């Protein structure tokens, strides 16, 4: 029984944390001028995601599926490197879109850094390594 509770808690945490991050960071990126955007993640998507994760975990235990969220991702046929590159690609697209949207107000350090880091993440997602021009020079 303790293993079942652990798996249900892992599903609750995984789905809840993902939902919270989407609800918290999404409004910041999509509508940066809205000062109450992050409250969506705190009060709505986070708790509802945790509840959905718990329901998912209980359903999986009831049916007899014993894998944790990380084991499900691992058995999807994707390697850890492929998952990391996919996350880097999504993050790079988000940063570039955010930087381009903010560039209309004027280019400053935050816009330049969003575009630069977004480009590096997209480079990593396609090539599989950080570009040589990004980083400190060897001394």
Secondary structure as UniProt FT lines:
FT   HELIX           2..30
FT   TURN            32..33
FT   TURN            35..38
FT   HELIX           39..40
FT   HELIX           41..45
FT   HELIX           46..63
FT   HELIX           69..74
FT   TURN            75..77
FT   HELIX           80..103
FT   TURN            104..105
FT   HELIX           109..127
FT   TURN            132..133
//
